[in-house]
Amino acid sequence: MVQQQQDAFFLLDTEGGEVFRVNETAARIFELCRTGSTLEDAVQALSSGLGATAPRQEIVEDVQSTVAQFLELGLCEPSGVS
């Protein structure tokens, strides 16, 4: 679950009891993972949110890297955004 406190975003691992502080982009990617979005859906959503100022390939790499970290930490399942 994602919680926001002022300008900070936190991912709460309800099973492991851990809390991870993340930036807004990582919080958005996490929410997209939870809704079952595809990689393309996530890239499109982030591109729109960033005003398409970042190159598409950079956004794809950021999404893939962030999801890989979530998987490594056990915060999401291998399906969805991958």
C-alpha positions as CSV (number, residue, x, y, z in Angstrom):
1,M,0.0,0.0,0.0
2,V,1.2,3.5,-0.7
3,Q,0.8,6.3,1.8
4,Q,1.7,9.9,1.3
5,Q,2.7,12.3,4.1
6,Q,3.2,15.8,2.8
7,D,5.8,15.4,0.0
8,A,7.0,12.0,1.0
9,F,5.7,8.6,-0.3
10,F,6.0,5.4,1.6
11,L,5.3,1.8,0.5
12,L,4.0,-0.4,3.3
13,D,4.8,-4.1,3.2
14,T,1.8,-5.3,5.1
15,E,3.1,-8.9,5.2
16,G,6.7,-8.2,6.2
17,G,6.0,-5.1,8.2
18,E,8.6,-3.0,6.4
19,V,8.2,0.6,5.2
20,F,10.1,1.9,2.2
21,R,10.4,5.6,1.4
22,V,10.1,6.2,-2.4
23,N,9.8,9.1,-4.8
24,E,6.5,10.0,-6.4
25,T,7.4,8.2,-9.7
26,A,8.1,4.9,-7.8
27,A,4.9,5.3,-5.9
28,R,2.9,5.8,-9.2
29,I,4.7,2.7,-10.7
30,F,3.8,0.7,-7.6
31,E,0.1,1.7,-7.9
32,L,0.1,0.7,-11.6
33,C,1.6,-2.7,-10.7
34,R,-1.2,-3.2,-8.2
35,T,-3.9,-2.5,-10.8
36,G,-2.4,-5.0,-13.2
37,S,-1.2,-2.5,-15.8
38,T,1.1,-3.6,-18.5
39,L,4.6,-2.2,-19.1
40,E,3.1,-0.2,-22.0
41,D,0.3,1.1,-19.8
42,A,2.7,2.2,-17.2
43,V,5.1,3.9,-19.7
44,Q,2.1,5.8,-21.2
45,A,0.8,6.9,-17.9
46,L,4.2,8.2,-16.8
47,S,4.8,9.8,-20.1
48,S,1.5,11.7,-19.8
49,G,2.3,12.6,-16.2
50,L,5.8,13.9,-17.0
51,G,4.5,15.9,-19.9
52,A,6.6,13.7,-22.2
53,T,9.8,15.6,-21.3
54,A,11.8,12.4,-20.7
55,P,12.8,10.2,-23.6
56,R,10.5,7.2,-23.9
57,Q,13.4,4.7,-23.6
58,E,14.4,6.3,-20.4
59,I,10.9,5.9,-19.0
60,V,10.8,2.3,-20.1
61,E,14.2,1.6,-18.4
62,D,13.0,3.4,-15.2
63,V,9.8,1.4,-15.1
64,Q,11.7,-1.9,-15.6
65,S,14.3,-1.1,-13.0
66,T,11.7,0.0,-10.4
67,V,9.6,-3.1,-11.0
68,A,12.7,-5.3,-10.7
69,Q,13.4,-3.7,-7.3
70,F,9.8,-4.2,-6.2
71,L,10.0,-7.9,-7.2
72,E,13.4,-8.3,-5.4
73,L,11.8,-6.8,-2.2
74,G,8.7,-9.0,-2.5
75,L,6.5,-5.9,-2.9
76,C,4.7,-7.2,-6.0
77,E,4.1,-10.4,-8.0
78,P,5.9,-11.3,-11.3
79,S,2.8,-10.5,-13.3
80,G,1.4,-7.1,-14.3
81,V,4.0,-4.5,-15.2
82,S,7.0,-6.4,-16.2
